[in-house]
Every structure is written in structure tokens, then in C-alpha cells.
Amino acid sequence: MKKQLLLLLFLACQCLAFAQKSKPNIVFIMADDLGFSDIGAYGAEIKTPHLDSLAWSGVRLKQFYNTGRCCPSRASLLTGMYSHNTGMGYMNGFDQVTPGYRGDLSRNTMTIAEALKQAGYASYMSGKWHVATETKPKGPQDNWPMQRGFDRYFGTLIGSGSFYTPKSLTSGNTPVKPKKDFYLTDAIADSATVFINDHAVKRQGIPFFLYVAFTAPHWPLHAKEQDIQKYMQLYEKGWDALRADRYKKQLKLGVIDKSYRMSDRHDTIPAWKDIPKQERAIWVKRMAIYAAQIDCMDQGIGRIMQALKKNGFSENTMVVFMADNGGCAEFLSTMDTALSTLGTDSSYESYRGNWANLSNTPFRLFKTRLHEGGIHTPFIISWPGHTAKQGTIVENAPAHIIDLMPTFLDAAGLAYPTIFNKQPTKPLNGVSLVSVFKGEKLPNRTLYWEHQANRAIRLNDWKLVSMSTEERPYIGTWELYDLKTDKTERTNLALKYPDKVKELEAAWNRWATENNVFPLNGKDLKLRGLEFKRN
């Protein structure tokens, strides 16, 4: 009898070990303010060999969307819901005392890390959190990563700042000070590799989820000199020539097709030939630093991939890469920044719409806007044995960042929990993409956006979108596009098809009513402290 019990116990342990081994590890990597064309596999001249290798060994999705801004994208990623259903319709720290705009990730939502715990996963995070109102160490910590399901954390709790002397740098729940020669992109990558190495030693046989949230290439323009120098000569070509080069490369790679006509240079941006020669050097260095930030991030991703390989995780790990929004046109400048100090901790600059227009090739507009330039992201998935043929570009129906939570749960073999914190969970807004990674069709559905009073809806190939303005913040004029023939939104069909505009507007209003987007009014606008710009 004793032998039989021991045998049953042994078999049970073996079954548990097999079940855990069969569950994939999941590594999700997010870049910050990266444009659609900013990595090699999507057309860039920037050196990203490790990301390109992931693309060649995995698949790229041709149509993938974020929310157009840092905080909402992170909230949607973590929960599988539209950001307004998480309290993060705008930005962290801006509490309007309405459900959609609390500025703090709702405790009534479940994060990926919290859900995966129920499937036996360990969860780690390295990088930018940016979904909590309280970020000071002496204040409440209930919405920090360690209290939202992660076993280990290193990174910054706030949205932006110096790469050399960042504020809110945190290890676990403890504030830490950057040491000499600290550089945030390297620290995020190196912490991720430490988590992988430690997991291999201390938690063998247990699957893990690793969320790597780089702050690169978000402003300020801070990069290491050796990385900057790789690009100084290259960007003397200027944004017009390089935009044309990227477009040609995208066509050759197949990440766009001929129906994607190049959008016009934004009307606030002069032609490169019209930039006075004495001013070009500062513009060249701005873009060289931005490229260096991406280059350094890619180097870090290479170290993460090497850690997976060294520890025998590569064959059973899903690796996903995307960006939280498109290239950023925000104008940021330290007064009288000298060329020699640009890129150091003495400067605080952005590369502005002039270069963001290059980043978002071939699309229109930028971060915060809901035209394709603001919300269309590169998307790479590498998962050995579970995707279409290596290097495939999947012609999928549109997918959205709300789909990642259900995708990761599906991959882990976990149904979405119906109870969390002794309360019924809110239903997921997204769907699993596991079959899409294999090249199967995703059924068409309607997708919605709202951010900073910009609005959009996509139904099949029809897209209705509006831009808020200072004069008309919540009732910007609707524009209608047929994305099947006009993916870069060049020809507004609103006047030609007024009934389609009314149909889609009504659908958007129903969604906004049901998903905590309303109320939208002048009081909300004033509380948000929004600044509206031409771009």
C-alpha cells in the first residue's frame, strides 16, 4: 500500500512537472514612443539586428494597434481592456473622479501577472510602470508592480525623465539611487537578464512571465556617445530622403504594399533643403541620438535573448515586441542647448515632429492622435513551433493591444478568472491571437479609440477619426477613410458617404457610453490640463 501511494505521488509530481514545462514562458518587450518604421525589420536604417532576428525567426503582424499614448497602452496591455475601463482613459495622476479617468489602474481589474499566478507562473517586470497615481516611496504602494502580481520589479514608476539620473528608480518596493555611469536602457535590460538567470537557478520547472518596458526612445534625447557616433553622418541626408528610403525598404520587405501610398510631409515641417545649413547640425544630432537610443535598446534585447538561450528557455518561450504609441512630435528643449552637450544629462531635448514624421513612415500624424501614425505599431512574435513559417508577415484583420492579455492566458492554458478580490471580474475587451500567429484569420470586429479628446472607430476597412482642436476639443470634424485602398489616410470620404459617417458615429457613441468614456465636456478638458497643438 505504501509503495502504491509513493508511486501515485511520483506520478502526480511528474504530471505537474510536465504541465508546468508545457506552459510557455512569455517575454513581452515594449518600446516607448517608437514609430512604425523605426526598426530594421520595418524599414529603418537604424541597426537593430536582434529585433530583426526575432522577426526573421518569427512572424510580423501587418495590422496591430496601440492606444496612441503611454499610460492607456500600458493599462490595456496589463488588463485586456479598453483603458477607460481601467480608470486610465487619460494619464496617471489626473483624477477627474469619473470611472474612466481616475489616473490610477483600477483595483477592480486583474493584471496579467495576477491572472497568471493562477496557472503557476512566476512574474517579473523591468522598466516603466506608469499606471499608478502614487509614486512616492512614503505614500501608498498598493498599485505598484509588486502589489499587482509581480514577484520582482526594477524600474521607474513615472513616465519619463533622465536616462542617467532617473527619478522614482525602484527595486521591489524600495527606492534606489543610480550609481556612477548608470544608463537606464542598459539597467532595464540587465535587470531582465538577472531575473531570467535567477529563475533558472531558483525556480526550475516553473513557467515565467517577464514584462520588459523600455523607456527608449522616449524623450529626453539621452544616449551614449559611442552609439551616437554611429549615426551622425547618416542623418545628414535629412528627413525627406530618408523617409523615401524607408518607404522603398518597407515595400521590399512586404510590411506595406503598394496600396499604402506615402502620406505627405506634415504641413508644419519644412523640406530638408529649406533648413539653413548652419542649423542642420543640431537636427542631425537630434536624430542620431534618437537612433542611438533604439540601437542601445536592441543591444539590451540581444542580452535578454542570450540569457534565454543560455538557460535553455529559447524553445519554450514566446517573445513579443511592440511599441506603446507612434513617434512623438512634442517640442521639448533646454534653453540654448549646445551641440556638444546635446545627449548628455545637461540637456533635455526631443527630436520633434520633423523626425517623428520619418519614424511613422508611411503614415500620418503622431503620438496622441488616432490617425495611423499615432496608433499603428510594429509587432513581432517569436514562438518556436507555434507560429506560421519563419519570417512570415501575417495579413491579419486588425489586432489591438487589448488582445494581449487573452492571448497570454490562452497560451498558458488558463481561462480568464471570473472572480478576483472576491468580486466578479469585468469581461475582457480583447480576444486571443494564438491562432493568428499561425496565419489563421481573425474575425472582423469593431475597434474603438479615444484619447485626449481625439476619437476613432474602425469597422472592417472603414475608419472614422477626428482630431480635437483648441476651438472644438470634443467635437472635432469627423474624417472617413477606406483603409483597404487608403491605409495612409490621404483621401477623406466623409462628404461622399455621410450615411456611413452617421452609422460609425452612432456606434462610437454607444461604445463611449458603455465603456466609461463619457462624460466629455469642457470641465473634463480643463481638469486634464490638455495642450492642443497643430500636429
N, C-alpha and C positions, 0 to 999 in steps of 0.2 A: 504493500500500500504506500509505504514511504517512497519507494522507488518510482511508483506511478505519479505521485504528487510532484516529485522532483522533475520528472520528465515533462509533466504538464507545465510546470513553472518555466522550465527551459524553453519549451516550445512557445509559450506566451511571450517570453523575452525576445525570442528570435523573431516572432511575428511583429512585435513592437519595433524592434530594430530595423526590420525590413520596411515597415510602413514609414518610419522616420527617414530612412535612406531614400525611399522612393519619392518623398516630397522634395521638390526642388528648392535650393537656396535661391533667394531673389535679391538682386542688387539693382537698385534704382538710382540713376545718376541724373541730376538736374543741373543745367547751366542757368545762369541768371542774366536776363536781358541779351540773349543771343539770337541773332537774326536767322531766318530760314536758310540763307546761303553761306553761313559763317564757318562751316567745317568742310573739309576736302570732299567728303562723300556727297555733299550737297552743292558743290560748285566753287568753294573758296580756294584762294591761293595760299591761305594760312596752312601751316604744317600741322596736321592732326593725324599722324599715322596710326595711332592706337584706336581712335574713333573710327577711322576708315577701315581698319582691320575688323572691328566689330561689324561694320556694315557689310564687308565682303564675306564674313563668315555667317552672318545672319540675314535679316531682311530689313528693308526700309518700307514704311508705310507712306503712300503718296499723299494721303489726306489725314492730317492729325491736328487737332486744335487744342490750345490752352484758353485761358480766360482773358488774356490781354494785360495782366498785372500780377506782380509778385504774390501778394497776400492771398487773393482769391484763388490763384492756381494752386498754391500750397494747401489751402483748405479743401479744395475739391479733390486733389490728389489723396490726401490723408483720409477722406471720408467717403469718396464715391458719390458726392452730392454737389449740386449747384451751390456756389459759395454762399448765396443768400440763405440757404437752408442750414448753414453752419454758423451764421452770425457774422460772416466775413464778406459781406457784399461790397464793402469798400476797403478800408485799410485797418490794420490793428491800431488800437489806441483811440479810435474815433467812435465813441459810443453815442449813438443817437437815440438810445432807449427804444428802439424798434427791433423786432426779431431779426431782420435781415442785416442790420447794421450795428451790431454790438461792438465790433472791433476786437473780438475775443472768440477763439474757437469754442463752440458750444460744448458744454459738458454732456448734453443730450445726444451727441453724435459719437460714434465709435471710430477710432483711428485704425489704420491698417495694423499697427503694432498691437493694439488692444485685441483686435479680432484674431490675428494670427497666433496669439498666445493660446487660444483655444484649440489650435491644431498642433501645439507643442513647439512652436517656433521661438527661438531667441531673436531679439530685435535690437539693432544698433543704429545710431544716427551720427553722422559727422557733417557739420555745416550750418547753414542758415535756417533758423526756425521760423520766426516772423509771423506767428499766428497767435501770439499772446499779448494782452494789454500790459500786464505786469512783467517787467523785465529786470527790476532792481533786486539784488540779492536779499535785501532785508524785507521785501514785500512778499505777497502771496506767490507761491511757486506751483500752484495746483494745475496750471496749464503749460508747464514746461515739459520737455520731451520725456523725462524720467517719470513724470506723473501721468503721461499719456501713452504708456505701454512700452517705452524703450528701456532696455536693460542697461545700456551705456550711451553716453552722449558726450560729444565735444563739438563746440562751435560757437556761433554768435546768435543771440536771441533776437537781436534787432535786424533791420532790413538792409542797412548799408553803413559804410564807414571806411576808415583807413584799412588797407591791407597789411600795414606794418605795425600799427598800434591800435588794433580794433577795440571798441568798447563792447561790453557785455560778453566778453570771451568767457566761456563756461566749460567746465569739465564735470559731468554729472550734474549736481546742483550747486557746485562751488565755483565762484568767480576765480579766474586765473589771470595773471599778467603775462603778456607776451615777452619772451626772452630776446636777447640780442640777436639780430639777423633773422627775426621772425618774418614770415611771409604767409599770409592766411591761406592762399591756394595750396601751398605745399603742406601746411599743417592739416588742412581738411583731408587731403589725400593720404597723408602719412597716418593720421588717426584711423582712417578707414582700414588701412593695411594692418595696423595694430589690432583692431577688432577682429579681423579675419584670422590673423596668426594666433591670437589668444583663444579664439573659438576652437580652432583646430586642436589645440592642446588641452583645453579645459572642458570642452563640451562636445566631444566627438560623438557622431551619430545623431546629433540634434540639428534640424534644419534651421537656417537663419534668414532673416530679412535685414538688409543693410540699405539705408537711405543716405545717399551722399549728395548733399545740397551745396554745390559750389556757389560762392559769391561772384566769381568771374563769369563774364566780363563786365558786370555792373560797374557803373562809376563809383568812386573816382578812378581816374586813369593812373593806376599804380602797377608797375611791373619792374622786373629785374633787368638791369642794363644789358646783360648778355642776351636776353631774349628780345629786347627792343631792337638791338643792332641787327638782328636777322632780317628786319623788315624795313629799315629806313630807306634804302634805295628803291625797294619795290613800290612803295606808295607815292613816289614822285610821279608815277603815271597819272595820278588823280582819280577822282571817283567816277567820272564818265567812262573812261577807257576800261577801268577795272570792272565796272558794272556790266559793260558789254562782254568782257571776257568771262565773267561768271555766268552770264546768261547762255553763252555758247557752250560752256562746260556742262551746265545743267541739262541742256538739250542732249548733249553727247552721253551723259551719264544715264539719262532717262528719268530723272527725278521730276522733270516737267516735260511736256510735249509741245508741239507747235501751236496748239490752241492757247497756250499761255503766252500771249503777246506781252512784251516788256511794257510795264507801266511807265508813264512819263516821269522824268525827274520832277520832284516836288517843286511847286512854284515858289517856295521860299528859298530854294537852293540855287545859287548861281552856277553856271557852267565852269568847269575847272579852268578853261582857257581864260576866263574873265577874272580869276583870282590873281591879284598883283603878285609878281614873282617874289617880292620881299615878304609876303605873307604866307607863302606856300610852305616854308619850312615848319612852321608851327602846326599847320594842318597835317603835314606828312607825319610829324612825330606823334600827334594825337592818334592817328590810325595805327601807327607802328606799335604804340603802347597797347592799344586795344587788341591787336593781333597777338602781341606777346602774352597778354593775359589768357587768351584762348590756348596758345601754344603751351603755356605752363600748366594749364588745366589738363590738357591732353597728356602731357608727361606724367602727371599725377594719376590719371586714369590708367596709364601703362603700368604704374607700380601696383595699382589695385588689381589689375588683371594678372600680373605676375604673382601676387600673393595668392590669388585663387588657384593658379596653376601649381604653385609650389606645394600647396596644401591638399592637392588632389580634388579640388572642388569644381574645376572647369566644366567637366562633362555633365554635372548635375546642377548647373546654376543658370538661371535666367538673368540676363543683363539687359536693362532698358536704359536708353538715353533720350532725353528731350530737353526743351527749354521752357521756362515759365511764361515767357511772352516774347514779342518780337524786339528788334533793335530799337534803342531808346533815343528819342530826339531831344531829350531835356537839355537845356542850356545851363551848364554848370561851369563856373570859372572862379579861380582865385585871382584877385586883382593883380594885374601886371605879372603874370607867371612868366618867368624867364625860360627860354628854351632849355637851358642846362638843368633847371630844377623840375621841369615837367616830367612826371612819372615817379618823383620821389615823394616822401611824406610831407614835404614843404608845399606841395601843390594839391589842388582839389578840382580837377577838370573833368569834362565829359567830351565825347567825340562828336556829339550834336547830330542834328538831322542830316547834315551834309554827308556824313559817313554812314549813318543809320540807314539812309536810302540805299546804300550799297549792301549793307547787311541783309536787308529784306528783299533783295533781288529775287524774283521779278515783280514783287507785289507792291501795293500802295500803302502808304502811311506807316504808323509806328506803334510802339507800346502805348497802352491805354485806349487807343482807338480799336474799333471792332471790325475794321476792314482787314483784308487778309494779311497785310504787313504786320498788324498788331497781334494776330491770334494764330497764325499758321506756323507750326514748329517742325523742325526736322525730328524724325522719330526712328530710332534704331532698336531692334530687338534681336538679341543673340541668345539662342536656347537650343543647344545641340539635340538633334533628334525630334524637335517639336515645332519646327518652322518649315516653310517652303524651302526650295532649293537655295543653297548659299548664294548670297548676292542678289536675290530677287527683290524687285521693287513691286510691292503689292498694290494693285489697282483697287483699293478698298473704297467702300462707301465711307463717308466722313466718320472718324472716331474722335473722341474727346477725352480730356484728362479725367472726367468723371468716370470713365470706363476702367481706370487702372485698379482701383480698389476691388471691384468684382472680378477683374482678370486675375489678380494675385490670389484672391480667395479660391477661385476656380482651379488655378494651378496647384494650390495646396490641398485641394480636395475638401474644402470647407464651405459649407452653406453659410450664408450671412446670418449671424445670430439674431434671433427675434427679441431677445431680452438683453439689456445692458444697464448696469447700475440699478437693477430691479425695476427698470422701466422698459416698455416696448420700444424697440428701435424704430427710427424713421426709415422708410423704404429707400433703397439705393436709387439714384437717378441714372446711373450708368449701367452698361452691360459688359459681359465678358468678351474679350478679344482673342481668347485662346485659339479658336477656330480660324480667326482672321490671320493670325500669324502663319497658319498653314496654307494660306492663299484662298480660303473659302470666303464667300460673300457675306458681308454684314448686311442684314436687312435695313432698308432705308428707314429713317425716323426723323423727327424734327429735333433740331438742336437750337438752344437759346443762349443769349448773352445779354448782360447789362453791366456796365462799369462806368463810373464817373459820368453818369447821365448819357453815355453812348448806348445804343441799343442795336441788337441784331437777332435775326432768326434765319435758320436755313432749313428748308424743306425740299428734299431731293436736290435738284440743281438750282432751285430758286433761292436767292438770298436777299433779304430786306435788311437794310442797315441805315443808321442815322448817326450823325455826329452832333454832339452838344456844342453850343456856342455860348459866348457871354450873354448875348441878347436873348437866346432861346434855349436855355440849358436843358430842358426836358422834352422839348417838342421840336427837336432838330428835324429838318426835312428828310423824309424817307427817300432812300435810293434803292432801286431794284436792279438786280443783276442775274443773268443766266450764266451760272458758273460752268455749265457744260461747254459753252463756247467763249466765255469771257471770264476766266478764272482770276484775272488781274483787275477786274472791276473798272474797265475803261468806258463802257457804254451804259449809261443809266437808262433803264427802260420804264421808269415809274410813270411817265406821262403816256407811254404807249399801252401799258397794261394796268390801268387804275383799279380794275376789279381784283387783280392779283395782289396789289398793294393792300387793299382793304381786307382781303382774306388773311394775308400774313400778319397784318397789324392786329387784327382781331385775335389771332392765335397767340401772338406775342403778349397781348394784354391779358388773355386768360392765364397764360403761364405766369406772368408777373403777379397776378392776383393770387395765384395758388402757391407761389414759391417765395413769399416774403420780400418781393422786390418793391412793391408799393408799401407805404405811400412815397411818391416822388413829388416834392414840392420845393418852393423857394427856401422854406425854413431848413429842410434837409440840406439843401445846397450850401447855405450859409454855415451850417454846423460842420460840414465836411471841409470847409476851408479850401474849396477847389480853385485851381487856377486854370483857366482855359486859354489855349494858345492856338495860333493859326494852324499848326501842324497836329 
